[in-house]
Amino acid sequence: MTATFDELREEILSLCADLDARTDGRNVPHTAERLRQAAARLTDGKLVVIFCGEFKRGKSTLLNALLDQRIPLFPVAPTPKTRLITSVAYGETEQYFAKVTGPDGATERKPITREDIETYVGEPDHAGSADHADAVMVEILLPDRRLKSGLVLMDTPGVGGIHPVHSKITEHVLPTADAIVFVASVTEPLREAEFDFLYAAGTLMRASDTRDGLLVALNMIDTRTDYADLLTETRRRVAERTGRTLAQTPVLPVSGLHKMHYLDTGDKAFLEESGISELEAALWKQLADRRIRVLLGGTLAAVEETANAVLNPLRAEEASLRDRTGRRLAELEEETTASHARLVRLREQSAQWRTDIREQLAELGREMTQRASRIFDEIWQRGETELLAQEWYLTRPARLEQQLNSEFALAMSGVDEWGGRRATAIQQECAARCGLKLSTTALRHTAAVSIVSLPSFQTLKAKTRKIRHDVPETRKTIGGGYVSRTGGKPNLLQRGAMAIAKELGKGAERVTAKMVGVSYMPETTITSGAGSYYTTGKEGISPAKLSKRRAELLEVLREARPRQHRTTVAAVAEQIEDFTRAITAEMDSLIAQELETLDNTLPLLEQARTRTETEARSRLSELAAEQQPFVTALQAVERLSEEVEELPGTDS
């Protein structure tokens, strides 16, 4: 049975702890510290999954379903309910925190209750939310074993909805994601704002030269059965927007509601129909392909480094003791002394590798600038044509500024990821030339960029006009009879008396009416409704106004474009400087580790020279026992490395 990521992670961390304890007292402090740092990176390593999508797509319900939260943990509502990032990670006990900004601008983490979550993440028009306008994020800790490995799920505000700031918040965290789950719905086709968001995510992938990391969940399949055509069309359009092939574009039909029904009833038919299991499997495949091997493999390499750092001096001593002629001892002393001198030269500030690194990274900087400029040109072209053809951006240019800057920022982040991989390769090649073994590392630095700053534009509003409506005339006739003096109908006696009086003439009628208590109401005709009324109707924005606004924005964009090159050069220069510092520090650390090993080897060789044959036999027995735990560790590294490669979803 193939081990899971969690099982491998725990076994590797246990191996690190055992090896750390065994290095105590062996005079390898630098080596031991590198092992502890590698173990800490694996312990603290996060697998961040960001859930994005327009509001009313069931995103929060899907997250509740994934985390088996029968009572919703993420607020669910028919209107945009989430305005902040909400993260869920592992904790020994269930806890909730809000990150809030204080008067001095500092961020504070304060405990809240589960009931408080909705008032923090909800829009200010929801009850209580207005009191928490200073909140910037909500953090939730759950004792869920699926999160123990470092998995972090993030719920984000809707993209492209009625609150434009939502998109900005969501796009800000995208570069931190190890996987992105974009939630769409079978209830309606993807909107243009959603495609704009997907284009921006595709920009990130194109800039970083990756094609994985994005899943699309087509939610709410419980609402209809005939969604096959929509599924195909959604896959086609997502592939088109993200620049991927259909095979590289997984779109998974799911129902968060069916999973919730399963949690309520225990009926496994609901679980099977929900498609949640398939989504989870696809998600772990993405994480395995992108991050798991780096997290686990890097720590295993550090374990191998540590074991060899202790074993190499012991092996050298063993080889010298087994060769009583002294020839092997002389060779080992000569090799060790030469290696020590070589490392001392590498440690010097004038060492050639330092110059090589600077020159290669400078060339990488030029390539990164060219790559960024090429992708930025695509964004400019899209902005000047596709986006300026949409009334959505013309009426409110602030939306255009936000969309373009989001795409520029994501493109820069993608270029940085691509540059980080190239810088890592440069680092590995440099270490190999210097005779040093470098464990798996990943360099990364994200430079923030903001390219477009539009002046204030008045919002274009649709013209309104009054529409006149004629009211038809109506006529109504009342009266023409007797009523009692109380205002009601005459009773039977009154009606009888008046019938007799009517036969006797007008005079008799008047006298009789007075006697029986009735009054005569003459016939009256009422006319109403003649005239007109008005309603207000909206007309579209005139083509002339839209054309004028398009021309104004086009001019502003073309004026801003030359500034982009300077911004790009500055951002890349900052990245290259960070790469240079990181690589130099890692190389110096490797050199120090190698020197540490050699410093332990020379005294052992000197002791071997003076040992008698009897002492040598005794020492060889001790050496076998000393080496065994470290040999076992290396064997474990070999086995675990194979199991990491065999993890489900990991491409060989």
VOGU-3710 file (C-alpha; in Angstrom, 3 decimals, decimal comma):
1> mtatfdelre> 0,000/0,000/0,000  1,392/3,392/-1,015  2,114/5,732/1,871  0,296/9,062/2,079  1,922/12,468/2,222  1,063/12,742/5,933  2,648/9,365/6,705  5,829/10,156/4,777  6,076/13,587/6,355  5,828/12,152/9,875
11> eilslcadld> 8,401/9,430/9,140  10,869/11,929/7,658  10,467/14,285/10,631  11,032/11,338/12,991  14,181/10,450/11,047  15,378/14,059/11,386  14,819/14,033/15,145  16,675/10,729/15,571  19,597/11,916/13,458  19,738/15,263/15,253
21> artdgrnvph> 20,081/13,456/18,576  22,854/11,213/17,185  24,929/14,165/15,954  25,093/15,576/19,470  28,692/15,537/20,677  30,164/14,791/17,246  31,494/18,295/16,629  29,249/19,027/13,640  27,269/22,081/14,843  26,936/23,584/11,372
31> taerlrqaaa> 25,687/20,319/9,885  23,241/19,809/12,757  21,857/23,329/12,313  21,251/22,755/8,588  19,322/19,582/9,448  17,199/21,425/12,015  16,424/24,165/9,505  15,350/21,586/6,918  13,106/19,856/9,475  11,625/23,219/10,476
41> rltdgklvvi> 10,854/24,015/6,813  9,005/20,711/6,493  7,212/21,214/9,820  6,155/24,748/8,938  5,690/24,060/5,232  2,232/25,011/4,038  0,214/23,669/1,135  -1,993/26,664/0,368  -5,209/26,077/-1,587  -7,181/29,177/-2,547
51> fcgefkrgks> -10,867/28,973/-3,438  -11,973/31,702/-5,848  -15,096/32,501/-7,804  -17,938/34,918/-8,350  -20,551/35,272/-5,609  -23,629/33,008/-5,727  -21,599/30,059/-7,029  -21,783/28,039/-3,818  -18,109/28,565/-2,962  -18,613/28,793/0,796
61> tllnalldqr> -21,024/25,833/0,798  -18,417/23,784/-1,059  -15,779/24,639/1,548  -18,152/23,734/4,379  -18,758/20,412/2,623  -15,041/19,715/2,100  -14,393/20,270/5,809  -17,475/18,247/6,901  -18,994/21,295/8,604  -22,683/20,401/9,010
71> iplfpvaptp> -23,233/23,715/10,772  -21,742/26,191/8,265  -18,349/27,519/9,265  -18,164/29,809/6,232  -21,107/32,241/6,002  -23,613/31,300/3,303  -26,035/33,878/1,822  -27,728/34,758/-1,509  -25,894/38,103/-1,559  -22,108/38,716/-1,474
81> ktrlitsvay> -21,318/37,724/2,091  -17,519/37,388/2,197  -15,392/40,540/2,138  -12,217/39,185/3,754  -9,850/36,281/3,243  -10,748/33,466/5,641  -8,030/30,849/6,200  -8,461/27,424/7,784  -5,441/25,522/9,134  -4,710/22,825/11,692
91> geteqyfakv> -4,917/23,438/15,416  -5,020/21,107/18,414  -8,245/22,832/19,482  -10,853/24,746/17,509  -10,019/28,465/17,654  -10,937/31,625/15,758  -8,962/34,841/15,287  -9,406/38,150/13,506  -6,466/40,138/12,200  -7,274/43,790/12,733
101> tgpdgaterk> -5,386/46,980/11,997  -4,849/49,267/14,970  -4,699/53,089/15,009  -0,912/52,924/14,535  -1,250/50,738/11,429  0,090/47,627/13,177  -1,786/44,332/12,724  -3,089/42,568/15,817  -4,414/38,977/16,092  -7,389/38,871/18,458
111> pitrediety> -9,506/35,871/19,515  -13,150/35,810/18,393  -15,988/33,275/18,624  -17,477/31,105/15,890  -20,591/33,273/16,016  -18,423/36,361/15,382  -17,105/35,076/12,036  -20,092/36,277/10,012  -19,934/39,790/11,436  -16,232/40,050/10,569
121> vgepdhagsa> -16,261/38,647/7,050  -19,660/40,046/6,028  -20,175/43,238/4,089  -20,875/46,363/6,183  -24,537/46,252/5,097  -24,907/43,022/7,089  -25,738/43,274/10,762  -22,708/43,942/12,927  -20,166/44,019/10,117  -19,811/47,795/10,174
131> dhadavmvei> -18,217/47,494/13,622  -15,306/45,488/12,152  -14,185/47,634/9,231  -10,612/47,451/10,595  -10,475/43,651/10,121  -8,172/42,415/7,352  -8,413/38,615/7,708  -10,083/35,845/9,697  -8,058/32,773/10,740  -9,641/29,492/11,831
141> llpdrrlksg> -7,850/26,554/13,463  -9,514/23,130/13,352  -8,401/19,767/14,819  -8,963/18,167/11,404  -6,362/15,471/10,635  -6,518/16,374/6,915  -5,053/19,774/7,780  -2,293/18,447/10,049  0,180/18,088/7,175  0,189/21,864/6,660
151> lvlmdtpgvg> -2,802/22,111/4,309  -4,313/25,612/4,429  -7,642/26,381/2,756  -8,543/29,982/1,963  -12,005/31,306/1,211  -11,855/34,539/-0,785  -14,305/37,321/-1,647  -16,141/36,955/-4,942  -14,345/38,128/-8,082  -15,855/40,645/-10,471
161> gihpvhskit> -18,941/41,151/-8,350  -20,687/44,244/-7,050  -17,789/44,982/-4,684  -14,694/45,593/-6,889  -12,312/45,508/-3,910  -13,096/41,786/-3,610  -11,174/41,006/-6,784  -8,182/43,004/-5,563  -8,071/41,089/-2,270  -8,365/37,737/-4,030
171> ehvlptadai> -5,750/38,475/-6,709  -3,323/39,679/-4,027  -3,096/36,173/-2,512  -3,026/34,187/-5,769  0,797/34,163/-6,072  1,002/32,437/-2,668  -1,165/29,525/-3,815  0,088/25,994/-4,379  -3,274/25,253/-5,998  -6,257/27,353/-7,053
181> vfvasvtepl> -9,819/26,023/-7,101  -12,051/28,256/-9,226  -15,724/27,647/-8,433  -18,260/28,095/-11,242  -21,904/27,003/-11,356  -24,174/25,060/-13,688  -26,933/27,566/-12,954  -25,499/30,088/-15,398  -22,642/30,417/-17,893  -19,433/32,097/-16,829
191> reaefdflya> -19,653/35,877/-16,906  -17,142/38,161/-18,583  -15,787/39,262/-15,183  -15,060/35,618/-14,354  -13,242/35,137/-17,649  -11,183/38,259/-16,896  -10,177/36,690/-13,589  -9,277/33,408/-15,302  -7,233/35,331/-17,859  -5,288/36,927/-14,995
201> agtlmrasdt> -4,698/33,488/-13,410  -3,590/32,242/-16,828  -1,164/35,170/-17,048  0,423/33,985/-13,800  0,845/30,469/-15,231  2,153/31,664/-18,593  4,670/33,986/-16,971  5,950/31,208/-14,699  5,924/28,684/-17,563  3,670/26,288/-15,639
211> rdgllvalnm> 0,416/24,706/-16,748  -0,858/23,160/-13,544  -2,123/24,494/-10,266  -5,647/25,494/-11,411  -8,773/23,375/-10,968  -12,289/24,436/-11,957  -15,183/23,052/-9,918  -18,546/23,268/-11,712  -20,786/23,423/-8,667  -24,544/22,981/-8,061
221> idtrtdyadl> -24,991/19,944/-10,324  -27,862/19,043/-7,989  -29,946/21,749/-9,694  -29,956/20,130/-13,146  -29,104/16,874/-14,891  -28,403/18,125/-18,432  -25,098/19,897/-17,793  -22,827/17,844/-20,098  -22,787/20,484/-22,852  -22,151/23,255/-20,322
231> ltetrrrvae> -19,279/21,233/-18,841  -17,681/20,861/-22,278  -18,173/24,519/-23,161  -16,820/25,668/-19,790  -13,694/23,545/-20,245  -13,175/24,938/-23,741  -13,530/28,559/-22,683  -11,399/28,181/-19,539  -8,639/26,561/-21,635  -8,890/29,410/-24,113
241> rtgrtlaqtp> -8,630/32,070/-21,408  -5,809/30,456/-19,457  -3,772/29,466/-22,528  -3,871/25,739/-21,781  -4,928/22,690/-23,753  -8,188/20,887/-22,960  -6,180/18,028/-21,431  -4,502/20,538/-19,092  -7,857/22,015/-18,026  -9,668/19,851/-15,470
251> vlpvsglhkm> -13,285/20,955/-14,879  -14,945/18,789/-12,230  -18,739/18,627/-11,712  -19,552/18,798/-7,985  -22,377/19,487/-5,566  -21,537/20,946/-2,201  -25,209/20,604/-1,270  -25,224/16,830/-1,922  -22,221/16,469/0,384  -24,065/18,478/3,039
261> hyldtgdkaf> -27,074/16,150/2,640  -24,704/13,200/3,145  -23,394/14,787/6,356  -26,997/15,194/7,583  -28,351/11,779/6,556  -25,361/9,460/6,229  -26,745/8,328/2,857  -23,655/7,428/0,785  -25,595/7,942/-2,449  -25,422/11,687/-1,773
271> leesgisele> -21,645/11,461/-1,257  -21,156/9,592/-4,548  -23,342/12,053/-6,448  -21,542/15,051/-4,923  -18,281/14,465/-6,840  -16,362/15,771/-3,806  -14,097/12,703/-3,638  -12,970/13,281/-7,236  -12,284/16,954/-6,455  -10,173/16,034/-3,423
281> aalwkqladr> -8,174/13,481/-5,449  -7,532/16,002/-8,248  -6,518/18,627/-5,692  -3,935/16,346/-4,065  -2,586/15,484/-7,508  -1,982/19,194/-8,173  -0,280/19,605/-4,798  1,873/16,520/-5,345  2,980/17,684/-8,777  3,813/21,215/-7,636
291> rirvllggtl> 5,017/21,138/-4,032  5,095/17,823/-2,230  8,312/16,506/-3,736  10,049/19,809/-2,984  8,916/19,755/0,655  9,726/16,099/1,315  12,677/15,762/-1,064  14,491/18,801/0,324  14,365/17,424/3,857  15,498/13,963/2,742
301> aaveetanav> 18,492/15,583/1,009  19,375/17,328/4,278  19,163/13,986/6,118  21,526/12,476/3,537  23,932/15,421/3,921  23,982/15,003/7,703  24,499/11,246/7,633  27,373/11,572/5,160  28,928/14,439/7,120  29,276/12,094/10,102
311> lnplraeeas> 30,048/8,945/8,107  32,778/10,306/5,826  35,369/10,866/8,580  34,520/7,465/10,105  34,835/5,755/6,711  38,163/7,452/6,083  39,427/6,251/9,459  38,179/2,726/8,732  39,911/2,647/5,328  43,197/3,783/6,847
321> lrdrtgrrla> 43,004/1,189/9,642  42,309/-1,676/7,219  45,371/-0,772/5,123  48,310/-1,387/7,484  50,822/-0,608/4,688  50,183/3,095/5,256  49,681/3,779/1,558  45,935/4,305/1,881  46,440/6,448/4,961  48,844/8,690/3,068
331> eleeettash> 46,413/8,978/0,165  43,556/9,897/2,499  45,641/12,501/4,294  46,709/13,983/0,986  43,134/14,051/-0,362  41,763/15,538/2,861  44,453/18,222/3,008  43,876/19,140/-0,648  40,109/19,300/-0,167  40,554/21,481/2,903
341> arlvrlreqs> 42,783/23,902/0,985  40,288/23,967/-1,911  37,416/24,812/0,431  39,427/27,540/2,126  39,997/29,111/-1,296  36,269/28,811/-2,095  35,490/30,579/1,154  37,530/33,642/0,173  35,686/36,725/-1,061  37,810/36,709/-4,208
351> aqwrtdireq> 36,712/33,181/-5,178  35,766/32,876/-8,853  32,368/31,309/-8,134  31,199/34,577/-6,588  31,967/36,438/-9,817  30,353/33,675/-11,876  27,177/33,861/-9,816  26,912/37,636/-10,225  27,465/37,417/-13,988  24,987/34,569/-14,529
361> laelgremtq> 22,344/36,253/-12,399  22,858/39,517/-14,276  22,144/37,633/-17,505  19,115/36,033/-15,847  17,926/39,527/-14,904  18,042/40,575/-18,545  16,082/37,451/-19,546  13,494/38,110/-16,824  13,088/41,705/-17,987  12,560/40,547/-21,569
371> rasrifdeiw> 10,095/37,884/-20,441  8,129/40,366/-18,327  8,077/42,945/-21,122  6,807/40,377/-23,607  3,940/39,363/-21,336  3,265/42,978/-20,386  2,927/43,790/-24,096  0,174/41,162/-24,299  -1,601/42,798/-21,354  -1,305/46,270/-22,914
381> qrgetellaq> -2,702/44,943/-26,179  -5,618/43,275/-24,417  -6,299/46,415/-22,385  -6,322/48,683/-25,437  -8,583/46,380/-27,469  -10,613/43,796/-25,574  -11,092/45,658/-22,282  -11,717/49,053/-23,877  -14,436/47,420/-25,977  -16,434/46,626/-22,813
391> ewyltrparl> -18,861/49,166/-21,385  -18,105/47,717/-17,919  -14,643/49,320/-17,992  -15,552/52,448/-19,948  -18,261/53,567/-17,530  -15,992/53,175/-14,486  -12,293/53,380/-15,441  -11,259/52,467/-11,886  -12,255/48,926/-12,823  -9,854/49,053/-15,766
401> eqqlnsefal> -7,007/50,250/-13,538  -7,685/47,454/-11,050  -7,895/44,734/-13,718  -4,731/45,784/-15,549  -2,680/46,188/-12,378  -3,865/42,784/-11,179  -2,726/41,208/-14,432  0,609/43,059/-14,306  1,187/41,971/-10,678  0,367/38,348/-11,434
411> amsgvdewgg> 2,568/38,412/-14,529  5,458/39,777/-12,455  4,886/37,081/-9,842  4,946/34,434/-12,578  8,170/35,822/-14,025  9,627/35,718/-10,522  8,666/32,054/-10,129  10,253/31,276/-13,494  13,366/33,269/-12,531  13,507/31,479/-9,178
421> rrataiqqec> 13,678/28,109/-10,907  16,423/29,371/-13,220  18,341/30,880/-10,293  18,048/27,569/-8,425  19,562/25,778/-11,446  22,413/28,326/-11,514  23,000/27,667/-7,820  23,068/23,884/-8,338  25,448/24,155/-11,303  27,752/26,426/-9,320
431> aarcglklst> 27,779/23,996/-6,376  28,573/21,092/-8,723  31,504/23,009/-10,293  32,859/23,664/-6,825  32,538/20,012/-5,862  29,717/20,688/-3,395  26,464/18,736/-3,117  23,419/20,993/-2,875  20,141/19,734/-1,438  16,845/20,566/-3,143
441> talrhtaavs> 16,080/24,251/-2,750  13,634/26,684/-4,295  14,433/30,376/-4,585  11,529/32,810/-4,646  11,005/36,532/-4,237  7,921/38,466/-5,233  8,278/42,108/-6,227  5,097/44,162/-6,086  4,388/46,281/-9,150  1,713/48,829/-9,957
451> ivslpsfqtl> 1,888/50,006/-13,543  -1,327/51,895/-14,303  -2,554/54,920/-12,370  -5,553/56,517/-14,059  -6,743/60,035/-13,311  -10,237/60,461/-11,893  -12,975/59,955/-14,442  -16,618/60,755/-13,944  -18,805/57,655/-13,990  -20,794/57,423/-17,203
461> kaktrkirhd> -24,447/56,892/-16,342  -27,269/55,840/-18,604  -29,433/58,813/-19,654  -32,946/58,945/-18,196  -36,080/60,452/-19,768  -39,714/61,008/-18,760  -42,300/58,935/-20,548  -45,890/60,368/-20,763  -48,813/57,987/-20,380  -52,474/58,974/-21,103
471> vpetrktigg> -55,094/57,985/-18,538  -58,464/56,809/-20,039  -61,607/58,660/-18,847  -64,066/56,726/-16,617  -67,647/57,739/-15,673  -69,726/56,540/-12,716  -73,364/57,398/-11,845  -74,583/57,328/-8,231  -77,768/58,492/-6,441  -81,267/58,759/-7,995
481> gyvsrtggkp> -83,169/57,251/-4,984  -84,154/57,463/-1,313  -81,909/56,762/1,670  -82,687/56,670/5,372  -81,632/59,675/7,327  -78,952/57,551/8,984  -77,343/57,090/5,559  -78,365/53,461/5,061  -80,893/51,801/2,800  -84,644/52,390/3,596
491> nllqrgamai> -86,285/49,504/5,464  -89,309/47,543/4,245  -91,884/49,892/5,862  -90,176/53,001/4,489  -89,933/51,526/0,983  -93,661/50,550/1,059  -94,802/53,962/2,227  -92,744/55,735/-0,404  -94,072/53,439/-3,154  -97,672/54,420/-2,271
501> akelgkgaer> -96,749/58,149/-2,011  -95,098/58,041/-5,447  -98,482/57,129/-6,981  -100,100/60,192/-5,290  -97,611/62,765/-6,685  -94,650/64,918/-5,708  -96,374/66,646/-2,808  -97,364/63,365/-1,215  -93,810/62,074/-1,676  -92,326/65,002/0,224
511> vtakmvgvsy> -94,807/64,703/3,110  -94,462/60,915/3,329  -90,654/61,098/3,236  -90,668/63,493/6,157  -93,085/61,266/8,084  -91,188/57,945/7,601  -87,668/59,448/7,940  -86,089/59,163/4,494  -84,362/61,633/2,180  -84,178/61,755/-1,600
521> mpettitsga> -80,639/61,716/-3,136  -80,551/63,048/-6,713  -78,673/61,168/-9,456  -74,993/62,297/-9,892  -72,432/61,421/-12,624  -68,709/61,390/-11,618  -65,981/61,578/-14,269  -62,389/60,557/-13,330  -58,956/59,714/-14,815  -58,904/62,110/-17,691
531> gsyyttgkeg> -55,350/63,459/-18,234  -51,875/61,832/-18,111  -49,042/60,602/-15,865  -45,225/60,175/-16,318  -42,677/57,405/-15,607  -38,852/57,553/-15,757  -37,114/55,290/-18,282  -33,387/54,600/-18,841  -31,701/54,909/-22,176  -28,285/53,388/-22,960
541> ispaklskrr> -25,139/55,505/-22,862  -24,751/57,167/-26,196  -22,168/55,665/-28,587  -20,590/59,104/-28,884  -19,908/59,265/-25,122  -18,506/55,747/-25,066  -16,294/56,487/-28,063  -14,981/59,654/-26,439  -14,222/57,829/-23,179  -12,490/55,025/-25,094
551> aellevlrea> -10,249/57,548/-26,849  -9,426/59,281/-23,536  -8,470/56,019/-21,846  -6,474/54,858/-24,840  -4,416/58,045/-24,683  -3,797/57,623/-20,939  -2,719/53,992/-21,385  -0,320/54,857/-24,176  1,228/57,603/-22,046  1,646/55,153/-19,127
561> rprqhrttva> 3,249/52,446/-21,231  6,819/53,877/-21,378  6,925/53,955/-17,561  6,359/50,208/-17,492  9,907/49,400/-18,638  11,473/51,382/-15,798  9,179/49,681/-13,275  10,017/46,257/-14,669  13,785/46,860/-14,594  13,615/48,066/-10,974
571> avaeqiedft> 11,489/45,082/-9,879  13,776/42,551/-11,566  16,896/44,219/-10,140  15,437/43,803/-6,651  14,752/40,127/-7,332  18,250/39,481/-8,707  19,792/41,132/-5,653  17,767/38,854/-3,384  18,725/35,789/-5,441  22,401/36,779/-5,205
581> raitaemdsl> 22,256/37,103/-1,423  20,403/33,786/-1,036  22,746/31,813/-3,302  25,881/33,288/-1,720  24,619/32,476/1,777  23,775/28,897/0,771  27,159/28,363/-0,882  28,986/29,725/2,163  26,929/27,392/4,352  27,805/24,380/2,184
591> iaqeletldn> 31,503/25,276/2,290  31,378/25,619/6,079  29,702/22,212/6,347  32,351/20,547/4,162  35,161/22,176/6,143  33,537/20,948/9,327  33,613/17,363/7,999  37,259/17,631/6,942  38,236/19,180/10,263  36,833/16,041/11,917
601> tlplleqart> 38,576/13,717/9,430  42,200/14,874/9,864  42,459/14,116/13,625  40,978/10,644/13,061  43,557/9,901/10,369  46,317/11,052/12,673  45,052/8,713/15,395  44,900/5,840/12,890  48,578/6,337/12,083  49,635/5,741/15,687
611> rtetearsrl> 47,381/2,778/16,527  48,874/-0,680/17,015  47,373/-3,670/15,204  45,466/-4,730/18,328  44,138/-1,210/18,817  43,168/-1,084/15,138  41,078/-4,264/15,408  39,308/-2,923/18,472  38,698/0,436/16,831  37,298/-1,208/13,663
621> selaaeqqpf> 34,703/-2,935/15,826  33,767/0,401/17,421  33,600/2,081/14,017  31,109/-0,508/12,729  28,806/0,239/15,664  29,238/4,030/15,282  28,497/3,949/11,560  25,460/1,688/11,685  22,786/4,288/12,673  23,952/6,617/9,928
631> vtalqaverl> 24,090/3,825/7,349  20,548/2,912/8,385  19,536/6,548/7,932  20,914/6,545/4,383  19,013/3,363/3,618  15,851/5,012/4,944  16,496/8,039/2,715  16,750/5,775/-0,333  13,491/3,982/0,520  11,583/7,147/1,391
641> seeveelpgt> 12,763/8,892/-1,783  11,228/6,091/-3,830  7,967/6,351/-1,867  7,844/10,112/-2,411  8,100/9,516/-6,157  5,258/6,995/-5,919  2,854/9,350/-4,152  -0,564/9,377/-5,877  -0,641/12,083/-8,490  3,108/12,608/-8,556
651> ds> 4,506/12,455/-12,064  7,610/10,315/-12,312
//
